Amino acid sequence: MMKIVGGDDPRRERRWVYFVEAEGLGLIKIGVANCVRTRLACVAKICPVPLRLLTKVRTDKRGSLEKELHARFAAHRAHGERFRADPEILDYIAMADA
């Protein structure tokens, strides 16, 4: 786990990289948010299919992990922050969720 340093309220500096599946589309969104529940509620309003949170990983305030994962999985990018549900990504999710 990452230790967060600095800031007036450490709860405000908690960031999460999340993996959410658009059911039936074979796509996984890799995003970053302070509150994953609130973010997914917003995304769900504009998504035509149900969403399922696969996992979330704590990260630093800048969200550098999200950028690293986007680069790591670039070969599987479908559009923007959405990636095809490739075994490489699914393996990472399984490892992160363990």
KOLFI-303472 format. One record per residue: y negated, z negated, x of N, C-alpha, C, O in turn; residue number from 1; residue in three letters. Coordinates in steps of 0.05 Angstrom, whole numbers, plus 5000, padded with zeros to 4 digits. Example, Ala and Ser with C-alpha at 12.3 -4.5 7.8 and 13.67 -1.06 7.14 Angstrom:
// residues 2
  n.y  n.z  n.x ca.y ca.z ca.x  c.y  c.z  c.x  o.y  o.z  o.x nuke fiza
 5114 4844 5264 5090 4844 5246 5066 4844 5264 5066 4831 5285    1  ala
 5045 4858 5257 5021 4857 5273 4999 4843 5258 4977 4839 5268    2  ser
// end
This chain:
// residues 98
  n.y  n.z  n.x ca.y ca.z ca.x  c.y  c.z  c.x  o.y  o.z  o.x nuke fiza
 5024 5000 5017 5000 5000 5000 4975 5000 5018 4975 4990 5040    1  met
 4954 5011 5007 4929 5013 5021 4911 4989 5016 4909 4981 4993    2  met
 4899 4979 5036 4879 4958 5033 4852 4971 5030 4844 4988 5045    3  lys
 4838 4962 5009 4811 4973 5004 4790 4954 5016 4791 4930 5011    4  ile
 4772 4966 5031 4752 4950 5044 4724 4958 5035 4719 4982 5031    5  val
 4707 4938 5031 4679 4944 5024 4675 4946 4994 4693 4944 4978    6  gly
 4649 4949 4987 4642 4952 4958 4638 4925 4945 4649 4905 4954    7  gly
 4623 4925 4924 4617 4900 4910 4641 4891 4893 4647 4868 4891    8  asp
 4654 4910 4880 4677 4904 4863 4700 4922 4871 4700 4946 4866    9  asp
 4721 4910 4883 4743 4926 4893 4757 4942 4871 4769 4962 4876   10  pro
 4756 4932 4846 4769 4946 4824 4756 4973 4820 4769 4992 4811   11  arg
 4730 4976 4826 4716 5001 4822 4724 5022 4843 4720 5046 4840   12  arg
 4736 5013 4865 4743 5031 4887 4772 5040 4885 4781 5056 4901   13  glu
 4787 5030 4866 4815 5039 4863 4815 5067 4853 4803 5074 4833   14  arg
 4830 5084 4867 4833 5112 4859 4863 5117 4858 4879 5105 4873   15  arg
 4870 5135 4841 4898 5142 4838 4901 5173 4838 4885 5187 4826   16  trp
 4920 5183 4853 4928 5211 4851 4951 5210 4831 4970 5195 4833   17  val
 4948 5227 4811 4968 5228 4790 4981 5255 4788 4970 5276 4795   18  tyr
 5006 5255 4778 5021 5279 4774 5028 5279 4744 5042 5261 4734   19  phe
 5019 5299 4730 5024 5300 4701 5036 5328 4694 5026 5348 4704   20  val
 5057 5327 4678 5070 5352 4670 5061 5361 4643 5058 5346 4624   21  glu
 5055 5387 4642 5049 5400 4616 5077 5409 4606 5088 5428 4615   22  ala
 5087 5394 4586 5115 5398 4577 5120 5426 4567 5104 5437 4552   23  glu
 5141 5437 4577 5150 5464 4569 5137 5487 4584 5144 5510 4581   24  gly
 5117 5481 4601 5103 5502 4616 5111 5504 4645 5105 5523 4658   25  leu
 5126 5484 4654 5135 5484 4682 5112 5480 4701 5113 5488 4725   26  gly
 5090 5467 4692 5067 5463 4709 5061 5433 4712 5065 5417 4694   27  leu
 5053 5426 4736 5045 5398 4743 5017 5398 4753 5010 5413 4772   28  ile
 5001 5381 4741 4973 5378 4750 4973 5355 4770 4983 5333 4765   29  lys
 4960 5360 4793 4956 5339 4813 4926 5333 4813 4910 5350 4821   30  ile
 4919 5310 4803 4891 5302 4801 4886 5275 4812 4904 5261 4821   31  gly
 4861 5267 4811 4853 5240 4820 4835 5228 4799 4818 5241 4787   32  val
 4837 5201 4796 4821 5187 4776 4820 5158 4782 4838 5147 4796   33  ala
 4800 5145 4772 4798 5115 4774 4817 5103 4754 4831 5084 4760   34  asn
 4817 5114 4730 4833 5104 4708 4850 5128 4698 4840 5145 4683   35  cys
 4875 5128 4705 4892 5151 4698 4896 5153 4667 4895 5175 4657   36  val
 4898 5131 4654 4902 5131 4625 4878 5145 4611 4882 5162 4593   37  arg
 4854 5138 4619 4830 5150 4607 4828 5180 4614 4822 5196 4597   38  thr
 4834 5187 4639 4833 5215 4647 4853 5231 4632 4847 5253 4623   39  arg
 4878 5221 4629 4898 5237 4614 4891 5240 4585 4898 5260 4573   40  leu
 4879 5220 4573 4870 5222 4546 4850 5245 4543 4851 5260 4523   41  ala
 4832 5248 4562 4812 5270 4561 4826 5297 4565 4820 5316 4550   42  cys
 4844 5299 4584 4858 5324 4589 4875 5331 4565 4877 5355 4558   43  val
 4888 5312 4553 4906 5317 4530 4891 5330 4507 4902 5346 4491   44  ala
 4865 5324 4504 4849 5336 4482 4846 5366 4485 4842 5380 4464   45  lys
 4847 5376 4509 4843 5405 4513 4869 5420 4521 4868 5444 4526   46  ile
 4891 5406 4522 4916 5418 4530 4932 5424 4505 4935 5408 4487   47  cys
 4943 5449 4503 4958 5457 4479 4986 5445 4477 4999 5449 4456   48  pro
 4996 5432 4497 5022 5420 4496 5021 5390 4504 5001 5382 4517   49  val
 5041 5375 4497 5041 5346 4505 5042 5343 4536 5053 5360 4550   50  pro
 5030 5322 4545 5029 5316 4573 5047 5291 4579 5049 5274 4562   51  leu
 5059 5291 4602 5075 5268 4610 5068 5260 4638 5071 5276 4657   52  arg
 5060 5235 4641 5054 5225 4668 5080 5222 4683 5098 5208 4674   53  leu
 5082 5235 4706 5106 5233 4723 5104 5210 4742 5124 5195 4745   54  leu
 5082 5207 4755 5077 5184 4773 5048 5183 4781 5033 5202 4776   55  thr
 5040 5161 4793 5013 5159 4804 5016 5144 4831 5033 5127 4834   56  lys
 4998 5151 4849 4998 5139 4876 4970 5129 4883 4951 5144 4879   57  val
 4968 5104 4891 4942 5093 4899 4932 5107 4923 4947 5112 4942   58  arg
 4906 5112 4924 4893 5126 4946 4866 5114 4952 4858 5094 4938   59  thr
 4852 5125 4971 4825 5115 4978 4804 5126 4959 4810 5143 4942   60  asp
 4780 5116 4962 4758 5123 4944 4752 5153 4945 4744 5164 4924   61  lys
 4755 5165 4967 4747 5193 4971 4767 5213 4959 4761 5236 4954   62  arg
 4791 5204 4954 4812 5221 4943 4823 5241 4963 4832 5263 4955   63  gly
 4823 5233 4988 4833 5252 5009 4863 5259 5005 4871 5280 5012   64  ser
 4878 5240 4994 4907 5246 4989 4910 5269 4970 4927 5286 4974   65  leu
 4893 5270 4950 4895 5293 4931 4891 5319 4946 4906 5338 4942   66  glu
 4871 5321 4963 4865 5345 4978 4889 5352 4997 4896 5375 4999   67  lys
 4900 5332 5009 4924 5336 5027 4947 5347 5011 4961 5365 5020   68  glu
 4952 5337 4987 4974 5346 4971 4969 5374 4960 4988 5390 4959   69  leu
 4944 5380 4953 4938 5408 4945 4944 5427 4967 4954 5449 4963   70  his
 4937 5420 4992 4942 5437 5015 4972 5439 5020 4983 5461 5026   71  ala
 4986 5416 5019 5015 5416 5025 5030 5433 5005 5050 5446 5013   72  arg
 5022 5433 4980 5037 5448 4959 5023 5474 4952 5029 5485 4930   73  phe
 5006 5484 4969 4990 5508 4962 5008 5532 4955 5000 5548 4938   74  ala
 5031 5534 4967 5049 5556 4961 5059 5556 4932 5069 5576 4922   75  ala
 5056 5533 4919 5066 5530 4891 5043 5529 4871 5048 5524 4847   76  his
 5019 5534 4881 4995 5533 4863 4997 5555 4842 5001 5578 4849   77  arg
 4993 5547 4817 4992 5567 4795 4963 5573 4789 4955 5597 4786   78  ala
 4946 5552 4787 4918 5556 4781 4904 5529 4784 4912 5509 4773   79  his
 4882 5529 4799 4866 5505 4802 4883 5482 4813 4894 5483 4835   80  gly
 4884 5460 4797 4900 5436 4805 4928 5437 4793 4942 5416 4793   81  glu
 4936 5459 4782 4962 5461 4770 4981 5476 4788 4975 5497 4799   82  arg
 5005 5464 4791 5025 5474 4809 5052 5479 4794 5058 5464 4775   83  phe
 5067 5499 4802 5093 5503 4791 5111 5480 4798 5109 5469 4820   84  arg
 5128 5472 4779 5146 5449 4783 5168 5456 4803 5191 5458 4794   85  ala
 5161 5460 4828 5180 5467 4849 5195 5442 4858 5185 5420 4857   86  asp
 5220 5446 4867 5235 5423 4877 5221 5407 4899 5224 5382 4901   87  pro
 5205 5420 4916 5190 5406 4937 5170 5385 4924 5168 5363 4934   88  glu
 5157 5393 4903 5138 5375 4889 5154 5353 4874 5146 5330 4875   89  ile
 5175 5361 4861 5191 5342 4846 5204 5321 4865 5206 5298 4858   90  leu
 5212 5330 4889 5223 5311 4909 5201 5291 4917 5207 5267 4921   91  asp
 5177 5301 4922 5155 5283 4929 5150 5262 4907 5146 5239 4913   92  tyr
 5150 5271 4882 5145 5253 4860 5167 5232 4859 5161 5209 4855   93  ile
 5192 5240 4862 5214 5221 4861 5212 5201 4884 5217 5177 4879   94  ala
 5204 5210 4907 5200 5192 4930 5177 5172 4924 5179 5148 4930   95  met
 5155 5182 4914 5131 5166 4908 5137 5146 4886 5125 5124 4886   96  ala
 5155 5153 4868 5161 5135 4845 5182 5114 4852 5186 5096 4836   97  asp
 5195 5117 4875 5216 5099 4882 5206 5071 4891 5222 5054 4897   98  ala
// end
